Amino acid sequence: MSSSSLELCPQPARPDHRPREFIPLRGEGGERFDGDAQIQLFLLCAKCKSLEGLLGGYLELAAPLAADPGPPTYEIKEHYPTLGLLRDSFQRGCHLCTVMWDSLMKPGNYAALDSDEGWGGARGGALSIELQLDLPRFILVPLVLSSPSSTTRGCMICIEPASKPVQIERAIPTSAVSTRAVTGDVSFYRRCADICDSSHTRCHVKRIDRLPTRLLHVEAVPDGTGAGTAHRVQLVSAENLPADAKYAALSYCWGEQHGLRLTESNYQDLTADIPYGQLPATIQDSVAVTTALGLQYIWVDALCIVQDSPGDWSREASKMCDVYQGCSVALAASGAPGSGDGLFAVRDPLRQVPCRLLGTMHARSWNSLVESPWALETRGWAIQEQLLPARSVRFGSYLVWECRELIMNEFWVEERPEPKAQPYNGLPIELYPLVLEPRRSDPVNLSGVRDLWYRILTRYSRTSLSVKGDKLVAIAGLGSAFERRTGWRLVHGLWEPFIIQDLLWRRSDGGHCDPTGLRPSWSWASQHGDLSFSTYFVLIVRTYVAECVGIRPFGNSRAELISPAAMELNGVMCRTREAEKPHESPHMKHLRGDNFNVKYLRAEGWPAAILLMASYDRDDRPWTDGDMILPLSVTVSPDWWPRAEGLLVVPTIDPTAFERVGAFDVRVLAKQNSREREDAERFLEALARGGGEPLVRQRILLI
């Protein structure tokens, strides 16, 4: 069955936005647009209809060869003679041309193709398609030829057989779809909740038995006109509720202005009644969704924590893990940058739904997998709010249901995690069997749990915090869940049983960090920015050449040199000097270069074949004469390149204490079986054994 023709069914106007951009329904953009516009999916222009027929012919020819289709083949097909014609077809509502247009939009900035900036005049170029036949799927790559020697390539478009989860009876809608995200029609999340209630087992195992301290009681009531519904909201104490009361929990961005919040002065008033009209739009919408889901209670931080009471805030913040892990469903205002924007959006359905071809194939641009995150996904506090609930509804430019067994968008398309494009998708599904489901007495999947923690931290490091000092407290709920599962103890963000390994965090290649003002310097929480937590700790057998003797508070007569935790280490330290960047021969391609702010150093007394690659926590920090290295691990194995890793440290104003300023690793530059390489390997083996000049072990205090 082929798709319908655009010429036979003209489309109404659609919102003009980036593929994942959130345009609030309540905002100016939503008011300007006809919220009742109905967009027909899968309509194709004449050019794309011809392309669909071509693909169908290839499938027919390949049918007898299904068991052995052979290697992929490539062809180049002409499409539109100019990008302007592609844009016109996209604007008229051709679904496949919309996918092609989006594949040409540059990830990260989505530069308009109407402008020459960044495109080298490509807008006047002819559009062709590189077609790869890798049956049973196809790969399309739009090509814009702006001159005989200049071609702009779009992102890959995958066309593959549609998959449908066995739990879902519905398919992608074939009728018209509204340009506004579902509001009054709650069939999507009610249907997902019904599926989850009737067929999922993992989503209903609760390890949290206590309710939050306070909740909002919500109910829908007649608005007095007989034509609509109003909502009554009241602050209640959980002490007066049944222990098995079910509640929703809101996860959202406050924005610059929040509006009504709970304070010591209005506490009693809000226990009597909370004026619905005074609530920010996002909370109003959340109240409506809560009642639509058949729930009577919702937890909202601004109204369930006394905002001007540091004591209450501290107590309730420590319970975040229980609040979100214990909720019946989390409502995530993923797209809204502020509390005044509401949950719902206007959008172009053609940019959200894969284009169906030949009745059974779906076309989707790789750009759709690497798009910019929604606003809430960039907020540090929201990481644990996303990972801990058993069930969530995400409200962005489209709606997504996510539970421990299913991730589905409102178009009934499964949102499959794509490791290469979004390496941190699917974390809630992984967190449950590794951390939340097992009892503490069950064996711990050591490598799985540690790998998951490092991946969560990597994602967390790329989010923002309005208060940088919240770096540890904003993820404390997740830390508590891991502690309960494993019995390990977090020490300033590092796991005590693996604290030497955990010291080896570093600024990501090309990343930028700013100090948070938190101590100790050896904790990743001291830096705000893109950090790397290597997961290969759990894969490589290493020899750790430093030993943690103990951790204690530190302070001296100078108030500016105080640390809540000083780590006493038994190890070696060596002075450093600057080195020139080596010649980058083919076997050195793996070395990081100047573009990543790596500084090359030599260590005093180390063989000349060993080069240190230093990554300072501050990317603009120069090497100084006092910089020293503190090796932590060594690997000398026939299966791995010889290497060592450790910290860059500097002395403080207290001669007994040192601070971390970065991390380093080493590479042996000598060729295999050369004398220089043998000397370097013998040196690293001696370092691993921990003896001999110049490797004199000493007590080191790291603050």
Secondary structure, DSSP 4 states (H G I P E B T S, - for coil): -PPPBGGGSPPPP-----TT--EETTSHHHHHS-TT-EE-TT-B-HHHHHHHHHHHHHHHHHGGGTT---S-EEEEEE--SSHHHHHHHHHHT-HHHHHHHHHHSPTTT---TTS-TTTTTGGGSEEEEEEEEETTEEEEEEEEEEETTEEEE---EEEEE----TT----S--S-EESB--SS--HHHHHHHHHHHHH-SGGG-----PPPSEEEEEEEEE-SSSSSEEEEEEEEEGGGS-TT---EEEE----S-------TTTHHHHHH-B-GGGS-HHHHHHHHHHHHTT--EEE-HHHHS-TT-HHHHHHHHTTHHHHHHH-SEEEE--S-SSTTS-S-EE--GGGTSPEEETTTEEEEEGGGGSPPPPGGGGBTTHHHHHHS-SEEEEESSSEEEEESS-EEETTS-B----TTT-TTTTHHHHHIIIIISS-TTSPP-HHHHHHHHHHHHHHHHTSB-SSGGGTTGGGHHHHHHHHHHH---EETTEEGGGHHHHTT-EEPTT--EEE-S-S-TTSGGGEEE-EE--GGGGTS--EE--EEEEEEEEE-SSTTSEEEEEEEEEE--EEEEE-PPPP--GGGTTS--GGGT-EEEEETTS-TTEEEEEEESSTTPPP-TT-EEEEEEEEEETTEEEEEEEEEEEE-SSTTEEEEEEEEEEEE-SPTT-HHHHHHHHHHHHHHHT-STT---EEEEE-
